[in-house]
Amino acid sequence: MNILLTNDDGIHARGLWVLKQALDDRYAVTVVAPDTERSAVGHAITLNLPLLIDKVGKDGNGWGYSVSGTPADCVKLGVRELLENRPDMVISGINPGPNVGINLHYSGTVSAAREAALLGIPAIAVSINSGEGGYFKTAAEFVRDLAELVFREGIPKGTFLNVNIPDVDRIEGVRVTKQGISGLSESFDRRTDPRSRIYFWQGSQTEFFDHDPETDGNTLCRNLVSITPIQCDMTDYDQVKRLKSWEEIFASGES
């Protein structure tokens, strides 16, 4: 199996190379990652600037392509230009810090996997529940086994897996979950520069307030791996049925 490996923390991120080392045992892996950290860029792509490519070696662990763009750019460029053959799978991560709840809308890690799914390629986004990622190796070994399962069993076109792994030395269990509604505790640090201009640093921290045990955040808080299938199609089909009646209202001019 040929795997394109990317992330949003940049080409030098530890989680990326620990995962590559684990995957190299079984698969052919090509790294295409941003040249610097691109966390929380969502599904942005670069249109008005050139994308610069460099080869970067990493401590005897091989090399990868660094891209002066976003995680989604990396997937697009990797699939369409840099890899000799279309990859069988795209894996994004390992991201230090969870991507659960509304974080999925902001995460570059998740968006890289979404981009692959849009291209019709099976994809996995992987995060670990730690800012430091003390047990990256355990998480990487789990992802290696999960990749084999996904390759064997398949996932529907337009769907990818968002995986969050507890930062533990031994994984005790796995749950297939739904995306929760856990939000962010947001704040702005107001400061003044040397020219007396006001500026702000934005900060946020994920809050796991989902009480539903079937959600990603709740599951992760119980030190279980959360695997959430995410669809690229964002249509609310129940509401499509309900809102169909509006067509007649507009047609009658009674709106």
Backbone bond lengths (Angstrom), bond angles and torsions (degrees), N, CA, C in turn:
res aa  C-N    CA-C-N  psi(-1)  N-CA   C-N-CA  omega(-1)  CA-C   N-CA-C  phi
1 M - - - 1.462 - - 1.534 109.36 -
2 N 1.329 116.06 135.41 1.452 122.81 177.05 1.526 109.56 -98.91
3 I 1.334 117.05 125.02 1.460 122.43 -176.51 1.515 110.26 -118.50
4 L 1.326 116.21 132.44 1.457 121.93 167.94 1.520 106.68 -94.58
5 L 1.328 116.66 122.78 1.462 121.99 -178.03 1.515 109.39 -110.64
6 T 1.342 116.34 130.31 1.454 121.28 -179.06 1.525 109.53 -142.06
7 N 1.337 116.57 -176.74 1.457 120.91 176.50 1.526 109.11 -165.70
8 D 1.342 117.11 -172.88 1.460 119.83 172.09 1.528 111.55 -119.89
9 D 1.335 116.90 2.13 1.461 121.18 -178.59 1.523 112.93 -95.15
10 G 1.320 116.80 -2.71 1.444 120.36 176.00 1.518 113.92 101.61
11 I 1.307 114.62 161.46 1.454 122.74 -172.46 1.527 112.83 -62.05
12 H 1.324 117.94 -23.88 1.461 120.52 -176.46 1.527 112.99 -96.56
13 A 1.317 118.94 3.52 1.466 121.58 -175.92 1.523 111.67 -65.70
14 R 1.317 115.56 137.34 1.469 121.06 -177.00 1.525 111.96 -61.24
15 G 1.340 116.52 -43.27 1.466 119.51 -177.30 1.508 113.39 -59.06
16 L 1.316 117.04 -35.05 1.470 122.51 179.12 1.522 110.49 -62.18
17 W 1.340 116.48 -47.10 1.462 119.92 -173.19 1.520 112.46 -80.18
18 V 1.324 117.56 -29.52 1.468 118.94 172.75 1.521 109.68 -64.68
19 L 1.326 116.31 -40.46 1.460 119.94 177.92 1.522 111.05 -67.22
20 K 1.315 117.47 -41.42 1.466 119.60 178.21 1.517 111.03 -59.46
21 Q 1.336 116.10 -42.92 1.460 119.68 -179.38 1.522 111.39 -60.94
22 A 1.336 117.00 -40.59 1.464 120.48 179.02 1.523 111.18 -68.02
23 L 1.326 117.26 -40.84 1.462 120.88 -178.38 1.519 112.08 -71.78
24 D 1.324 117.25 -30.90 1.469 121.33 -179.08 1.522 112.37 -59.64
25 D 1.332 117.35 -22.79 1.465 120.48 -179.99 1.526 111.91 -62.60
26 R 1.349 115.56 -28.75 1.471 118.74 -174.00 1.524 114.48 -124.71
27 Y 1.334 116.77 -25.50 1.463 119.35 -168.22 1.525 111.65 -126.22
28 A 1.325 115.36 164.92 1.460 121.86 172.28 1.523 107.47 -90.62
29 V 1.328 116.90 116.57 1.460 121.81 -171.16 1.523 110.60 -117.37
30 T 1.326 115.99 131.36 1.458 122.19 172.83 1.519 108.75 -119.59
31 V 1.335 116.19 125.78 1.465 121.62 179.96 1.525 109.34 -92.60
32 V 1.332 115.70 126.95 1.468 122.43 171.51 1.519 105.78 -134.45
33 A 1.334 117.32 106.56 1.459 121.12 -171.34 1.522 110.77 -138.52
34 P 1.337 117.31 159.26 1.464 120.44 179.13 1.527 111.53 -60.85
35 D 1.331 116.01 149.79 1.465 119.89 -179.04 1.529 112.32 -72.23
36 T 1.332 117.59 -23.36 1.459 122.63 174.97 1.524 108.60 -138.65
37 E 1.321 116.34 175.13 1.460 119.80 -178.96 1.521 111.32 -62.68
38 R 1.334 115.88 134.34 1.460 122.51 178.48 1.532 109.87 -130.11
39 S 1.310 116.55 41.46 1.463 120.00 -179.56 1.521 110.83 -64.76
40 A 1.328 115.54 147.02 1.474 123.41 173.91 1.522 113.82 59.82
41 V 1.341 116.98 29.11 1.467 119.11 176.34 1.521 111.30 -91.16
42 G 1.330 117.47 -1.77 1.461 120.09 -179.88 1.515 111.12 63.09
43 H 1.341 115.22 -141.54 1.462 120.33 -176.52 1.531 111.45 -101.33
44 A 1.316 116.04 32.52 1.464 119.89 179.94 1.524 110.87 -63.78
45 I 1.344 115.42 145.83 1.459 121.85 171.95 1.528 108.26 -128.40
46 T 1.315 115.84 158.06 1.462 121.60 -175.15 1.520 110.07 -96.46
47 L 1.331 116.20 120.53 1.464 120.99 -178.01 1.524 113.16 -116.13
48 N 1.324 118.07 -31.39 1.459 121.01 -170.67 1.520 114.39 -107.77
49 L 1.330 116.64 9.07 1.455 122.00 176.50 1.529 109.03 -134.71
50 P 1.341 117.77 152.34 1.467 119.22 175.70 1.523 110.25 -71.92
51 L 1.309 116.38 153.25 1.456 122.01 174.89 1.534 108.20 -99.76
52 L 1.321 115.67 117.80 1.463 121.79 -179.23 1.521 110.30 -95.34
53 I 1.327 116.34 138.98 1.457 122.57 -175.65 1.525 109.72 -120.57
54 D 1.334 115.91 134.89 1.462 121.15 173.30 1.519 109.09 -135.74
55 K 1.340 115.76 153.91 1.455 120.57 170.98 1.521 108.51 -92.93
56 V 1.324 115.70 131.25 1.460 120.88 -176.85 1.521 109.22 -125.89
57 G 1.341 117.71 125.36 1.453 122.10 174.87 1.520 110.29 -88.97
58 K 1.337 115.45 156.24 1.462 118.65 -177.16 1.522 111.17 -140.21
59 D 1.305 117.08 94.43 1.470 124.05 165.94 1.529 113.51 47.08
60 G 1.305 117.85 46.05 1.453 120.53 178.60 1.512 114.35 73.69
61 N 1.331 117.05 6.67 1.468 121.05 -178.41 1.522 110.81 -101.80
62 G 1.334 116.50 25.28 1.459 119.93 179.60 1.516 110.92 91.51
63 W 1.309 115.76 -157.06 1.452 121.24 -176.34 1.518 108.63 -143.89
64 G 1.313 114.74 168.76 1.454 120.54 176.15 1.510 109.84 -149.35
65 Y 1.316 115.16 170.37 1.460 121.29 174.40 1.522 109.22 -90.90
66 S 1.332 116.63 127.47 1.456 120.00 170.37 1.528 108.29 -97.01
67 V 1.326 115.85 141.43 1.465 122.46 -175.09 1.527 108.47 -126.63
68 S 1.311 116.53 133.75 1.467 120.81 179.95 1.524 110.80 -82.83
69 G 1.328 115.25 52.12 1.458 119.99 -177.63 1.504 111.14 -149.69
70 T 1.311 115.59 -161.23 1.458 122.98 -175.25 1.527 110.89 -90.49
71 P 1.331 117.36 169.95 1.473 119.12 175.01 1.530 113.04 -57.65
72 A 1.320 117.09 -39.86 1.474 119.32 178.01 1.523 110.83 -64.62
73 D 1.346 117.21 -38.98 1.464 120.66 174.65 1.527 110.79 -57.51
74 C 1.331 115.84 -42.81 1.467 120.72 -177.66 1.523 111.29 -60.19
75 V 1.326 116.01 -42.27 1.465 119.69 179.77 1.518 110.31 -67.77
76 K 1.324 117.25 -47.55 1.466 120.43 179.24 1.526 111.35 -56.86
77 L 1.341 115.41 -50.13 1.455 120.22 -176.43 1.523 111.13 -67.96
78 G 1.337 116.27 -39.83 1.455 119.46 179.23 1.517 112.30 -61.68
79 V 1.326 115.87 -46.72 1.472 120.65 -177.34 1.523 111.56 -68.88
80 R 1.329 116.83 -41.72 1.466 120.14 -170.25 1.527 114.43 -92.62
81 E 1.348 117.83 -20.14 1.461 118.83 -173.39 1.529 115.01 -132.14
82 L 1.323 118.39 -40.82 1.459 119.93 -167.40 1.519 114.59 -89.29
83 L 1.334 117.52 -36.61 1.460 120.04 -179.82 1.517 110.37 -84.48
84 E 1.333 115.34 140.20 1.464 119.03 179.34 1.515 110.88 -66.32
85 N 1.321 117.22 -37.84 1.466 122.10 179.76 1.520 109.48 -124.27
86 R 1.301 116.30 150.59 1.447 121.96 177.65 1.527 109.57 -59.72
87 P 1.334 119.05 130.70 1.464 119.90 -177.52 1.524 111.89 -68.86
88 D 1.311 115.67 151.00 1.463 120.81 175.20 1.525 111.01 -79.38
89 M 1.329 116.42 -21.36 1.462 120.62 -177.49 1.525 109.15 -158.57
90 V 1.331 115.05 149.44 1.465 121.79 171.46 1.522 107.73 -117.42
91 I 1.342 116.15 131.54 1.465 121.44 175.96 1.518 107.62 -122.82
92 S 1.325 116.41 132.02 1.456 122.90 -179.26 1.525 109.43 -116.26
93 G 1.342 116.57 121.20 1.464 119.53 -179.93 1.531 110.67 142.87
94 I 1.302 116.54 -167.49 1.459 128.23 1.31 1.525 108.32 -85.07
95 N 1.327 116.28 126.86 1.451 121.38 -179.63 1.525 110.59 -84.15
96 P 1.341 118.94 127.85 1.462 120.10 174.35 1.528 110.17 -77.23
97 G 1.312 116.80 117.63 1.459 122.07 -174.62 1.513 109.72 108.07
98 P 1.327 117.93 140.69 1.458 121.93 -174.22 1.519 113.02 -71.57
99 N 1.319 116.22 152.01 1.458 123.06 170.04 1.524 107.75 -122.69
100 V 1.321 115.50 86.12 1.459 122.53 -179.17 1.528 109.08 -129.32
101 G 1.347 115.99 166.44 1.455 120.12 176.89 1.514 112.20 58.42
102 I 1.332 116.36 -137.24 1.463 119.66 -176.16 1.524 112.72 -72.78
103 N 1.329 117.70 -10.41 1.469 119.83 175.91 1.517 112.25 -56.40
104 L 1.327 117.27 -27.12 1.461 120.74 -178.03 1.524 111.60 -59.16
105 H 1.330 117.16 -28.04 1.462 120.25 -178.46 1.529 112.01 -75.78
106 Y 1.309 117.42 -23.66 1.463 121.79 -177.06 1.519 113.46 -100.46
107 S 1.302 117.57 -25.20 1.461 123.02 -167.11 1.525 113.56 -68.51
108 G 1.330 115.90 127.27 1.457 120.06 171.03 1.512 111.84 -71.28
109 T 1.338 116.92 -31.60 1.465 121.41 176.29 1.519 110.80 -58.43
110 V 1.315 115.25 -49.17 1.466 121.15 -179.25 1.522 110.67 -67.54
111 S 1.319 116.92 -39.82 1.468 120.03 -177.01 1.521 112.54 -66.54
112 A 1.325 117.60 -30.77 1.464 119.68 175.92 1.521 110.38 -62.73
113 A 1.340 116.64 -42.48 1.464 120.22 177.37 1.522 110.64 -67.27
114 R 1.325 116.47 -38.08 1.468 119.86 178.08 1.528 110.96 -62.52
115 E 1.328 116.77 -40.86 1.457 120.44 178.76 1.526 110.73 -60.37
116 A 1.333 115.97 -41.82 1.467 119.04 177.74 1.526 110.75 -62.44
117 A 1.335 116.64 -42.75 1.467 120.03 179.10 1.517 110.94 -61.99
118 L 1.330 117.41 -38.15 1.466 120.93 176.90 1.523 111.40 -62.93
119 L 1.335 115.69 -29.08 1.460 120.92 178.08 1.524 112.06 -86.33
120 G 1.330 116.64 1.76 1.456 120.73 178.17 1.512 114.72 82.06
121 I 1.330 117.20 22.93 1.464 121.97 -178.45 1.530 109.22 -111.82
122 P 1.320 119.24 130.84 1.471 120.92 175.58 1.528 110.32 -55.78
123 A 1.338 116.53 138.99 1.456 119.08 -173.35 1.519 111.79 -147.15
124 I 1.329 114.32 151.57 1.463 122.30 179.02 1.525 108.01 -135.02
125 A 1.332 116.46 130.23 1.460 122.33 169.75 1.520 107.47 -103.32
126 V 1.332 117.05 133.02 1.467 120.76 -173.34 1.523 110.90 -127.74
127 S 1.339 115.83 130.34 1.465 122.01 175.66 1.525 108.96 -133.68
128 I 1.329 115.24 154.43 1.459 120.93 177.51 1.525 108.41 -119.42
129 N 1.307 116.64 143.84 1.463 121.38 -172.86 1.531 111.31 -82.57
130 S 1.322 114.55 62.06 1.460 120.22 178.54 1.511 108.88 -165.12
131 G 1.324 116.35 136.71 1.453 119.25 175.06 1.514 112.41 -69.64
132 E 1.313 116.86 -26.92 1.461 121.42 -179.04 1.525 111.97 -95.60
133 G 1.317 117.03 -29.20 1.456 119.72 179.84 1.510 112.99 67.60
134 G 1.317 117.24 55.68 1.455 121.22 -176.69 1.517 113.54 -62.08
135 Y 1.338 117.19 -31.42 1.470 120.58 -176.28 1.529 110.72 -115.98
136 F 1.317 115.82 48.50 1.461 120.74 176.19 1.525 111.40 -56.32
137 K 1.327 117.18 -39.24 1.466 120.19 -175.96 1.530 111.30 -62.98
138 T 1.333 117.04 -43.02 1.467 120.25 176.98 1.519 110.69 -61.10
139 A 1.337 116.26 -44.28 1.462 120.52 178.92 1.523 111.13 -62.78
140 A 1.324 116.82 -41.75 1.463 120.97 -179.03 1.522 111.93 -64.02
141 E 1.317 117.04 -39.59 1.467 120.24 178.52 1.527 111.01 -65.91
142 F 1.337 116.24 -36.07 1.457 118.83 176.11 1.526 110.46 -64.81
143 V 1.324 117.23 -43.68 1.467 121.18 -179.46 1.519 110.54 -63.17
144 R 1.318 117.06 -38.55 1.463 120.80 177.84 1.529 110.86 -57.77
145 D 1.332 117.29 -44.05 1.467 120.83 179.30 1.524 111.24 -71.16
146 L 1.335 116.35 -37.87 1.462 119.99 178.66 1.523 110.74 -64.08
147 A 1.319 117.30 -39.51 1.466 120.69 179.48 1.525 110.93 -59.64
148 E 1.322 116.18 -40.73 1.465 120.01 177.86 1.519 111.50 -63.86
149 L 1.330 116.77 -40.07 1.466 121.35 178.81 1.523 110.66 -65.61
150 V 1.336 116.54 -43.63 1.466 120.30 179.04 1.518 110.71 -63.63
151 F 1.322 116.67 -41.19 1.462 120.35 -179.73 1.524 110.76 -64.08
152 R 1.336 115.80 -37.61 1.469 120.22 -178.49 1.528 112.30 -76.68
153 E 1.331 116.86 -44.06 1.462 121.21 -174.36 1.528 113.33 -90.07
154 G 1.326 116.49 -28.73 1.456 120.87 -179.63 1.522 112.93 79.69
155 I 1.321 115.88 158.76 1.459 122.89 170.99 1.526 106.84 -134.71
156 P 1.339 117.53 152.43 1.469 120.02 -176.02 1.522 112.73 -61.42
157 K 1.303 116.47 149.52 1.464 121.25 174.81 1.522 109.07 -60.29
158 G 1.316 116.04 136.10 1.457 119.71 -179.24 1.512 114.07 86.20
159 T 1.335 116.97 5.45 1.464 122.18 176.73 1.528 108.91 -124.17
160 F 1.337 116.03 140.79 1.467 120.50 174.28 1.519 108.43 -133.73
161 L 1.321 116.17 170.17 1.458 121.38 -177.83 1.520 110.26 -107.30
162 N 1.322 115.32 129.28 1.464 120.85 172.34 1.525 107.82 -103.67
163 V 1.320 116.07 115.89 1.463 122.27 -171.93 1.521 110.12 -115.16
164 N 1.330 116.04 127.84 1.459 121.69 175.52 1.526 108.46 -121.47
165 I 1.327 115.59 128.61 1.462 121.90 -171.50 1.525 109.73 -118.82
166 P 1.336 118.01 131.35 1.468 119.06 176.57 1.524 110.84 -65.63
167 D 1.316 116.25 150.59 1.462 120.97 -179.47 1.528 108.71 -86.38
168 V 1.337 115.28 78.23 1.465 122.31 -176.46 1.528 108.93 -133.21
169 D 1.323 115.93 158.75 1.467 119.28 -179.10 1.516 112.22 -81.66
170 R 1.340 116.67 -14.93 1.461 120.08 178.48 1.527 109.54 -143.45
171 I 1.317 116.60 122.66 1.461 121.20 -179.11 1.524 110.02 -77.73
172 E 1.329 115.75 123.95 1.460 121.67 -174.46 1.526 113.82 -94.40
173 G 1.337 117.33 -18.13 1.455 118.00 -178.67 1.510 112.00 -177.70
174 V 1.327 115.25 163.05 1.456 123.13 -177.21 1.530 108.46 -132.53
175 R 1.323 116.24 137.39 1.458 121.10 176.14 1.530 109.20 -130.09
176 V 1.332 115.81 138.73 1.465 121.17 170.03 1.521 106.29 -87.17
177 T 1.324 117.06 123.45 1.448 122.22 -167.85 1.523 112.26 -125.29
178 K 1.329 114.45 176.27 1.456 121.54 171.47 1.525 108.85 -112.48
179 Q 1.316 115.42 157.40 1.461 119.36 176.97 1.519 109.71 -66.07
180 G 1.325 115.96 130.84 1.450 120.22 178.60 1.510 112.25 -86.06
181 I 1.316 115.18 -173.92 1.453 120.72 178.37 1.519 110.34 -111.78
182 S 1.330 116.69 17.11 1.455 119.82 179.84 1.517 109.68 -57.98
183 G 1.320 115.70 136.06 1.445 120.81 -175.07 1.504 112.80 -109.13
184 L 1.302 115.54 -159.51 1.453 122.58 -178.38 1.518 109.88 -120.32
185 S 1.308 114.96 140.10 1.457 120.22 169.97 1.523 105.85 -88.55
186 E 1.334 116.23 102.70 1.451 121.14 -170.66 1.526 111.74 -102.08
187 S 1.320 115.03 148.50 1.458 120.03 177.33 1.522 108.84 -154.86
188 F 1.336 115.35 158.97 1.456 121.57 175.80 1.522 108.73 -124.79
189 D 1.310 115.38 128.23 1.455 120.95 177.31 1.531 107.90 -91.89
190 R 1.311 116.05 110.35 1.471 121.86 -177.32 1.534 109.58 -84.39
191 R 1.340 116.31 127.86 1.456 121.07 -178.36 1.531 110.21 -136.10
192 T 1.312 115.37 170.56 1.464 121.78 178.46 1.518 108.99 -127.49
193 D 1.338 116.91 130.42 1.457 119.88 -179.12 1.536 109.98 -84.19
194 P 1.352 117.72 174.61 1.472 120.11 -177.15 1.520 114.65 -60.96
195 R 1.343 117.21 -15.46 1.461 120.37 177.71 1.532 111.96 -102.50
196 S 1.325 114.48 18.58 1.478 122.09 175.18 1.523 113.13 66.88
197 R 1.305 117.14 22.96 1.463 120.31 174.23 1.515 109.47 -91.95
198 I 1.328 115.14 139.09 1.462 121.10 179.53 1.524 109.53 -80.19
199 Y 1.328 115.79 134.95 1.459 119.67 171.75 1.524 108.81 -140.71
200 F 1.340 115.73 167.77 1.461 121.23 -173.87 1.519 110.40 -132.23
201 W 1.337 115.67 141.07 1.457 122.53 166.02 1.525 107.36 -105.74
202 Q 1.334 115.27 124.38 1.463 118.63 178.75 1.515 109.90 -89.13
203 G 1.331 116.49 135.61 1.460 121.84 176.94 1.510 110.31 -131.97
204 S 1.311 116.77 154.33 1.458 120.13 178.83 1.517 109.47 -156.89
205 Q 1.313 115.22 157.28 1.457 121.88 177.55 1.523 108.03 -143.75
206 T 1.331 116.02 133.95 1.456 120.22 -179.71 1.526 110.44 -65.57
207 E 1.330 115.54 136.15 1.458 120.87 175.55 1.525 108.79 -113.67
208 F 1.317 117.09 124.29 1.455 120.93 178.76 1.527 109.07 -94.12
209 F 1.329 116.37 87.85 1.453 118.50 -179.93 1.525 112.66 -109.76
210 D 1.324 117.13 12.00 1.461 120.38 177.46 1.521 109.87 -74.08
211 H 1.309 116.66 124.51 1.463 120.81 177.06 1.529 112.04 -90.92
212 D 1.321 115.96 -13.17 1.464 121.04 -180.00 1.529 108.94 -73.01
213 P 1.332 118.74 118.24 1.473 120.61 -177.94 1.520 113.75 -67.55
214 E 1.335 116.96 -10.08 1.456 119.90 -179.31 1.529 112.63 -87.27
215 T 1.332 118.25 -2.55 1.456 120.13 -176.74 1.527 111.62 -88.52
216 D 1.325 114.19 162.07 1.466 120.79 -177.80 1.526 112.13 -63.53
217 G 1.338 117.53 -48.05 1.451 120.10 -177.36 1.515 113.39 -65.68
218 N 1.324 116.63 -42.33 1.460 120.78 179.19 1.525 110.54 -62.74
219 T 1.309 116.22 -43.40 1.464 121.23 179.36 1.525 111.28 -61.90
220 L 1.322 116.47 -44.26 1.461 120.52 -179.67 1.521 111.01 -64.05
221 C 1.330 116.87 -36.93 1.471 120.34 178.60 1.526 111.95 -64.81
222 R 1.324 117.09 -21.07 1.460 120.88 177.54 1.531 111.27 -93.45
223 N 1.333 116.11 16.28 1.467 122.94 177.55 1.527 112.76 60.39
224 L 1.334 115.44 36.61 1.457 122.18 174.34 1.522 108.94 -115.49
225 V 1.321 115.94 148.43 1.460 120.25 175.37 1.527 109.01 -70.02
226 S 1.318 116.36 131.69 1.458 122.78 175.81 1.522 109.62 -104.78
227 I 1.337 116.28 124.96 1.465 121.86 175.40 1.523 107.20 -119.46
228 T 1.327 116.53 113.42 1.458 121.23 -176.90 1.522 110.27 -116.37
229 P 1.336 117.88 118.94 1.469 119.40 173.86 1.528 109.68 -76.10
230 I 1.327 116.20 126.92 1.465 122.58 -176.85 1.526 109.28 -117.11
231 Q 1.325 115.84 131.67 1.462 121.49 178.40 1.522 110.92 -94.10
232 C 1.318 116.41 142.01 1.461 120.40 173.17 1.529 111.39 -74.51
233 D 1.313 117.39 -30.60 1.462 122.15 176.77 1.524 108.56 -72.45
234 M 1.340 116.73 112.25 1.461 121.18 -175.57 1.528 113.33 -94.80
235 T 1.323 117.24 9.11 1.458 120.67 -178.70 1.523 111.81 -63.87
236 D 1.329 117.12 134.83 1.466 122.91 172.63 1.530 107.10 -90.71
237 Y 1.327 116.62 95.86 1.459 120.55 -172.20 1.524 112.71 -68.90
238 D 1.322 117.93 -29.93 1.468 119.51 175.33 1.521 110.44 -63.25
239 Q 1.329 116.64 -39.75 1.460 119.55 179.80 1.523 112.09 -74.34
240 V 1.330 117.87 -28.57 1.466 119.80 174.09 1.522 109.38 -57.59
241 K 1.328 116.79 -45.25 1.467 120.50 179.56 1.524 110.92 -63.04
242 R 1.337 116.31 -43.98 1.461 119.42 -177.29 1.526 111.54 -67.93
243 L 1.316 117.29 -40.29 1.460 120.65 -174.88 1.526 113.84 -80.70
244 K 1.327 117.33 -7.43 1.462 120.15 176.78 1.526 111.85 -54.83
245 S 1.337 116.15 -32.03 1.467 119.93 -179.80 1.527 111.71 -63.90
246 W 1.328 116.88 -22.12 1.461 120.01 179.08 1.525 112.01 -66.36
247 E 1.345 117.17 -25.69 1.440 120.18 179.65 1.533 111.03 -59.09
248 E 1.352 114.53 -41.57 1.477 118.77 179.60 1.518 111.32 -68.84
249 I 1.348 116.43 -35.61 1.461 120.09 178.74 1.526 110.87 -62.98
250 F 1.331 116.57 -45.10 1.451 119.33 178.58 1.524 111.63 -67.68
251 A 1.347 116.04 -37.44 1.470 119.61 -179.74 1.525 111.40 -64.85
252 S 1.344 116.27 -32.93 1.475 120.09 -178.48 1.519 112.85 -81.86
253 G 1.345 116.30 -10.76 1.453 119.84 -178.84 1.502 113.82 77.03
254 E 1.335 118.13 14.38 1.463 121.52 -177.23 1.527 112.59 -90.65
255 S 1.318 117.84 1.35 1.459 119.71 -177.76 1.514 111.82 -69.76
